[in-house]
Each structure stands twice: as C-alpha cells, then as structure tokens.
C-alpha cells in the first residue's frame, strides 16, 4: 500500500485551500483517500498534484481548465505512442 500524505499537510505546505484539492479529487484528477474522517493523498499522486497546484497558482487556471489540459496532454501522449508504434512497424 502506498504511503499516504494528509491533505492538511499538503494544503499548509503549498498554501492551497482544501476545497481545491477536494475539487481535483471529485473531478477524478487526483486520488483522495478517506481514513477515519481524514483525507489523504497517496504519495504516488504527489507529483501530479503538485503540477496541478502550479497550474492553478502560477497560471490561475481553475479546476475545469486543469481537467481540460490534463485530458489534452493525455491525448497527445497517446497519439505520440501510436506514432512511435507505427514508425516501428515500418522499420
């Protein structure tokens, strides 16, 4: 099982509201675990979460915008993988 980090610690460290992290969880962008009424983020999700926090803070992008960006980045990554497979098939 992955190590869990309390969302309160993340909020304090990154100076973000709990509602922002909760919204990311509700949108399915980051995994949020509830243990005994406390919320946690798996350590494996931390890098992804910090990337979204930077988008929100530095670029002033809301959760819906972050959701769209993540979707587009995932799609670009899929297309790049498809292109790599096609190139390898022709070699």
C-alpha positions in Angstrom: 0.0 0.0 0.0 1.3 3.5 -0.9 2.3 5.9 1.8 -0.4 8.5 2.4 0.1 12.2 2.9 -2.5 14.2 4.9 -4.3 16.8 2.7 -4.0 19.2 5.6 -0.2 18.9 5.4 -0.3 19.5 1.6 -2.6 22.5 2.0 -0.3 24.0 4.6 2.9 23.3 2.6 1.6 24.6 -0.7 -0.7 27.3 0.8 -3.8 26.0 -1.1 -7.4 25.6 0.1 -8.7 22.1 0.9 -11.6 22.8 -1.4 -9.2 22.9 -4.4 -7.7 19.5 -3.6 -11.2 18.2 -2.9 -12.4 19.5 -6.3 -9.5 17.8 -8.1 -10.5 14.6 -6.4 -14.1 15.0 -7.3 -13.1 15.6 -10.9 -11.1 12.4 -10.9 -7.8 14.2 -11.4 -6.1 13.0 -8.2 -6.9 10.1 -5.9 -8.2 11.1 -2.5 -8.5 8.5 0.3 -10.6 9.0 3.4 -9.4 7.2 6.5 -11.3 7.8 9.8 -12.8 11.0 8.5 -9.4 12.4 7.5 -8.4 12.8 3.8 -5.1 11.7 2.4 -3.3 11.7 -1.0 -1.3 8.7 -1.9 2.4 9.6 -2.2 2.3 8.3 -5.8 -0.1 11.1 -6.7 2.0 13.9 -5.2 4.0 14.8 -8.3 0.8 15.0 -10.4 -0.9 17.0 -7.7 1.9 19.5 -7.4 1.8 20.0 -11.2 -1.9 20.9 -10.9 -1.2 23.2 -8.0 1.4 25.1 -10.1 -1.1 25.4 -13.0 -3.7 26.8 -10.5 -1.3 29.2 -8.8 1.1 30.4 -11.5 -1.3 30.3 -14.4 -4.5 31.0 -12.5 -6.3 28.0 -14.1 -9.4 26.7 -12.4 -10.2 23.0 -11.9 -12.3 22.8 -15.1 -9.3 24.2 -17.1 -6.9 21.9 -15.4 -9.2 19.0 -16.3 -9.2 20.0 -19.9 -5.4 20.5 -20.0 -4.8 17.1 -18.4 -7.2 15.4 -20.9 -5.4 17.1 -23.8 -1.9 16.2 -22.5 -3.0 12.6 -22.1 -4.4 12.5 -25.6 -1.2 14.0 -27.0 0.8 11.3 -25.2 -1.5 8.6 -26.6 -1.0 10.0 -30.1 2.8 10.1 -29.7 2.8 6.5 -28.6 0.6 5.5 -31.6 3.0 7.3 -33.9 6.0 5.5 -32.3 4.3 2.2 -32.8 3.5 3.0 -36.5 7.1 4.1 -37.2 8.5 0.9 -35.6 6.1 -1.2 -37.7 7.6 0.2 -40.9 11.2 -0.4 -39.9 
